[in-house]
Amino acid sequence: LNAKSKILAMLQEMGFVDDEGEPIENTQKATLEVFRKEHPGVGYLLDYWALLKQTQFDYESWVHPLTKRLHPKLTPGGASTGRFSCTSPNLQQVPAKFNMIHPVTGEKLNYRYCFEAEPGSLVVSSDFSGQELGVMFALSGDEVGCRILNAKGDIHGEAAAGMFNIPFSEVKNPIPGLKGVTYRDRGKILVFSLAYGKTAEGFAKDWGIPLEEAKKLIKGFSDKFKQLTRWLAMSADVASASRVATLANGAMRYVGGSLGRSADAAAKRQGANAQIQGLSAWMTRRAIIHLDNKVLRGGLVGVQLNVPIHDELLCVIKRTPECELGILKAGDDEIANELKKRWAELKKQPGEKEAEAAFEAHVETKSFDCGCEHCAHRYITEIGDSMKAAGEYYLQGKVPAGFSTATAKYWEH
């Protein structure tokens, strides 16, 4: 199973071909993922390789004999983007979404559930919702993008509609000739890739399309988000000329290199990317400081910050058994499932926008504090408020509605 050259030869012999009808050339996940539904065995193979990679990290050897905890080394600004780096061991590489269903028992496998909280506590994962999208549209001042985010709209869907010149109602339809790839999927890739300096030549190569078609897709995007497109180009030119990217808060990142065409192209690629990821990193730091001040000065004795993972904060919170979040199964958030069920029913009713606003107001009010000593709702809200405050500080209200925080998961084991 680990001899990938033999696996490739076997799949080629079975008739596995790419979009152009040619035999597949590699066993990369992106190449094989499209065959998962049609050939379940391919899914098992990909899951096996993913699990195999994870089991190579011996986290147990890092458990401290006295505290029974992991104590990694966190370095602010350790990554080139300005984000935290983590070593000894690197807990930032534990997959956030590693949900698999055991083929025999039917149990859900999630690698994060191998890390458990102390008795009477929960692990809480809170992340910025659309952090880099909010940053790029706020920095560029793109009115169309900010308006979509403010209305909690679908940026990637809107991008796809502009790229392909199709109605928004069709963006989730599959692209003819591509197995399971929707117009929105391509729109999402384009949004982030352009921000990170990808060119029409790169899209043409990756997607196997003519260069002119790639340029046409980019033009459709540019016509939709004119201010963002101008800002991306300007940032690239400034970085190329000065070899420095200046963040909105005044911090500077060197994006230089040796003289020459390749170094110049690298500086251009990092021009906007350094600003987007750099400001996102500062935002996460500010959220940490804001939360830490609450813990130290505000008496949030039930909250302990554990690990920042880019746009996400992992905390351990205490909770009383009477709290509504006190009875949870690993990976099965009963409250969230109930809200999703009610939301699905609500969307079928007339007057959707008014009902949505009323529903969100009800959830916001109910979820703040259930009155117990260590209320998990209250602690989670406090974490979210610290993150919102950091976002508001740097974005200054340009995309407040679309730049909220989301509590993704909480679990006991």
Secondary structure, DSSP 8 states (H G I E B T S, - for coil): ---HHHHHHHHHHTT-B-TTS-B-----HHHHGGGTTT-HHHHHHHHHHHHHHHTT--GGGG--TTT-S---EEETT-STTS--EEESS-GGGS-S---EE-TTT--EE-GGGGS---TTEEEEEEEETTHHHHHHHHHHT-HHHHHHHHTT--HHHHHHHHHHT--GGGTTSB-TTSSS-BHHHHHHHHHHHHHTT--HHHHHHHHT--HHHHHHHHHHHHHHSHHHHHHHHHHHHHHHHHSEEE-TTS-EEE---SSSHHHHHHHHHHHHHHHHHHHHHHHHHHHHHHHHHHHHHS--TTEEEEEEETTEEEEEEE--TTSGGGS-BTTB-HHHHHHHHHHHHHHTSSSHHHHHHHHHHHHHHHTT--SSTT-HHHHHHHHHHHHHHHHHHHHTTSSTTT--EEEEEEE--
